Amino acid sequence: MRLKGATSDVLRMSDQEQADAAEEAETEDVEETETGEPTDEEPTGLQDGDFVRIAYTIRTADDGRVIDTTDEEVAEESEIDVDEYEFEPRIIALGAGHVFPSVEDALTGAEVGDEDVIDVPAEDAFGAYDPDEVETVKADKIPEDSRYPGAQVQIDNRQGHLETIIGGRARVDFNHPLAGEDLEYEYEILEIIEDREEKAAGLLGMYLQEEPDVRIETVTEEEETVTEDDDGEETVETEEVEKEVLYITATPGMQMNQQWMFQKQQIAQDLMSRLDLDRVVVEEVIDGGGMGGLGGMMGGMGGAGAGDIEDALEDVDVDADEIVDELDEE
């Protein structure tokens, strides 16, 4: 919203006003030395695009209720289930929208070791509470096992929580559970991340709430280029080029993660643009085990003849002749 508003302001300015504003901005970015020579001042501290590991705890401003933390002790004190989540400092990328705008402003220019508590107004957090987002719907749109006050429900692709249900009508609040809440964001900057594989794992952690195993490899591939001379004759040339490829080992959690299922293309594009990669490859690893001997027996039967099937079923308590006759009939 802020970017949209800023763009509208520029569109309302005259050409002269835009030129004056640009000149003023350039003047602010350049300082004159004692000799009168202008010099560009290099920005200091963290800047847009930097990756940083931070520890943080987010609380509601009115009652101090913890809604997110990287500290396991804080989670235990707040009676948050520590068995269900991993509590450890997170890697974020400045400028990627990983933190609230007011926190992003505080981190920009900061240094490793800095810590602070930032007040985050509701408008910068999860938005103001909108009474119009509380609606009455037919109860039959809600699964029977979710027809109780406080249940999280999804209706027409909208997430909400059930306030009341009377007869065939249900009152559902589609506001975010933290809408209208001012927050306090307590943080400490632990380190700047330079390793690209750590950066990739950290970015995926922000999207997936888990960090899968990753590796970056440089692979050599052949590419064809077609050139055309003045007579219109085409020449195909082949050259070897190096590609930077990120390999991600898929996890069971990724297969169930809705954000990954519906936005994997956007996530991959973000990884490639921020980490200067050419390709992202997701690898699915299937370990042995599971069905054991039975699975192996069934797999081996795939191309077997009738005699082989009789041998395979010799020690099994079924009528092998009957099964073979049925197969012959088919």
N, C-alpha and C positions, 0 to 999 in steps of 0.2 A: 504494500500500500504506500509506503514511503517513497519508493522509486516512482510509482505512478504519479503521485502528487508532485514530485520534483519535476518530472517531465512536463506536466501540465503548466507549471510555473514558467518553464523555459519557453513553451509554445506561446505564452501570452506576452513575452517580451518582444520589443521592437529589435530590429537589426542593430541599431546603435547601442541599445541597452545590453544586448548580448555581447557585443564587442567590448563594451566597458567592463562587463562582469568578467569576461575572459582575461582582460588585461589586469584587472584587480587580483584575480586568482593567481596569475603568473607572478605578480609583484609579491604576494604573500609567500610564494614558494621559494623565492630567491632573496637571500640576504646579501647586503653589501658589506665587504670587509672594510677595515680601517683605511685601506688604500683606495677605496671606492670601486674595487673590482667586484662584480657580482659573482656569487658562488652558489651552486646547488647544495642544499643541506640534505644529507642522507638521513632517512628516517631511522630511528633507533627502536630497539625492542621488537616484540612480535608484530608481524605484519600479515596482511591478507595472503593466504596460501600456505602459511607456516603450519606445521603439524606439531602439536604439543600434548603432553600427557598431564592431565590434571586430576586432582582429587576434589570432590565436591559433595555438598549436601544441600538439598533444596527443601525449604520449609514454607508452610503457609505463614503469612505475616501476622494474622490475627491470633492464632493459637499455637504456633510453633510446631504444627503437625508435620512430620517428615514424609515427603512424598517421593523422594528419590535420594539415593546416597551411594557413594563408592566405599563407605566405611562399614565394615561388618559389625563392629561394636555399636555404632550408632543404630544400625538396623536391628540388632538384638534388643537394645534399649527401647526401641520404638515398636517392638513386637512384630517386626516384619519377618516373614519366613525366610531364614537364611539358607535353608536347604534347597530352595527352589531357584535361587539366583546366585550369580557370582558377584562378589563385592570386591572390586579392585579398581584402581585409577583407570580412567578412560583416555583414549587418544582422540582428539578432535582436530579438525582442519578449520582454521579461521577463514571465514568467507563462505563456508559450505552450509550455513544455517544449522549447525549442530547445537548452538546455544542461543539463548534469547538475545534480541538485539542490544539491550542494555548491558548484558554480560559481554557480548562481542566487543562493544565499545570499550569496556574496562580492560579487556585482555589485549587489545591493540595498543602497542607501545610498551606493554608490561615486560618484565624480565622473569627469568627462572628464579623461584624462591618467593615471588610476590604472592600475597594472600590478602583476601578482602571479603566483605559481605556486601553484595549488590542488591539494592531494592529493585524488584521487577514489578511494575504495575500490571494489573490484570490485562490491560489492552495489549501489552507486549508479551504476555504469557499465553493464556488460553482464551483470551477474549472476554468481553463484558457479558454478563448474563442477559440473555434475551428471553423475556416472557413468552414471546410468540413462538419460541421453539418447544413449548410445552403443548402437546396436542392430544386430542381424544381420538382413539382408533378403535376399530372393531377387535374384540378379544380374540376372535378366531384367527387373526393374523399373528398371534403369539403362540408358540408351542406350549402344550399343556404343562410340561415340566418347568416352564419359566413364568407361569402365571402367579407370581407372588411379588409383593412390594420389594423393590431394591434389585430385582433381577435385571441383568444386562440383556438387552434384546436388540435384534436387528430387523427393521421393517423397511421394505422398499429400499434396500441398500443404505439405510441410515442407522447409525448406532445410537442407542439411548438406554435409559434405565426406567423401569416401571415404577410409577409412583403409587397408583391405586388401580384396583380392578373391581368393578361392581357390575354384576350381571354380564351382559354382552359387550360392555364398554371398558376400555382401559385408558388410563391417563399416563402418557409417556413423555419424559423429559429428554429432548434430543440435544440439549446443551452438553458441552464437555463437562465431566464431573468437577473440574476445577475452574469452570467459567466464573468470572467475577472475583476470583481470588487473587489478591496481591501476594507476591512471593518474596522470599529472601534466598539468594543464591550465594552460599559460602564456598569459596574455592581456594586452592593452593596450586600454583604452577610448579610442577615437579621437574620436567625436562623437555627440551626440544627434540623431536624425533627427526633423524636424518635418514635412517635406513628405509629404503622403499618398501621392502617386504613388511616391515613393522607398520609403515603407513597404510599399506593395503589391508593388512589384518585389522588395523584400527578403524578404517573407514567401513569395512564390512561389519565390524562390531557395532558401529553406530546404527547401521541399517538392520542387522539381524539379531542384535542382543547376544551374539556369540561371535568368537573369532575363530573361523576355520583355519586349517593349515594352508599356507600359501607359499609359493616360490616364484621367483622371476627368473626366466632364462632367456638368453639371446640365441635365436635360431636363425640359420641361414637358409634362404629360399631362393628359388629361381623365378625371376619375373621377366615377362616378355614386353618389349616396347616396339611400337610400330612407327616408323618414320617414313615420310614421303618426300621424294626429290622433286625438282622443278618439272620433270616430265610426268609426274603423278604416279611414278612407280614406287610401290611400297616395299620397305625392307623391315624384316622382323629380327630384332636383336634380343638376345637373352643375356641377362646379367644377374649376378648373385647379390642379394640384398640381405641385410640383417634386420630381424624383427625382435622387438622386446615383447615377450609374452608372459602374462600373469596366469599361473595355474592355481586353481582353487579346488581343494578337496571337499566335495560335497558332504554334508552331514545330514543325519536323519532330521534334525531340526530345520534345516533349510528347505527340505521337501514339504514341510508343513507350514512354513512361514509365508503368510499371505503377501507381505510386502515383497518378498523375493519372487514369489510365483507370478505376481502381476507387474512387477517393476524391474525385473532382472536386466532388461535391456538398458533402462535408464541408469541403473546402478553400475553396470559395466561401462557405459559411456562416461560416467563421473570418474570411475577409477582410471580409465584411459587418459582422460583429459588432465586430471590432477597429477598423475604419476608418469606422464609421457610414455604411455604404452601403446603398442600397435594392436594387441589382441588380448582377449580374456578367454580362458578355457576352463570350463568347470568339469572336473573329473569325478566320476562316480566309482567308488571302490566297494566291491562286494566280497566280503570275507567268506571263507569256507565254513562248514558246520551246518547247523540247522537240522535237516532231515536225516543226516547221517547215512547209515547203510540202506535204509528204505529209499531215500532220495537217489542214491547211486544206482540201486537196482532199477528204479523206474526210469531213470535217464538212460540206462543201458538197454532197456526194452524198446527204445524208440524205433530202431530199424530191425528188430529181431523177427525171425520167422516163427511159425507155429511150434516147431520143435523146441526152439530156444525158450519160448514162453512156458512150455510144459516143464522144462528143466528148471526155469527160474521159480516156478510156483510149486515145485515138488514138495518142499517142506512147509508150504503154507496151507492153512486149513480152509481151502476152497476146492471146488470141483474144476480141475484144470481142463478136463476133456470138454466140459460144458462151455468154458470160456473160449477154447479153441474153435468149437463148432460155431459159436456166435460170430467170431471173427471171420471164419470162412464164409458164412452166409452174407456178411457185409461186403 
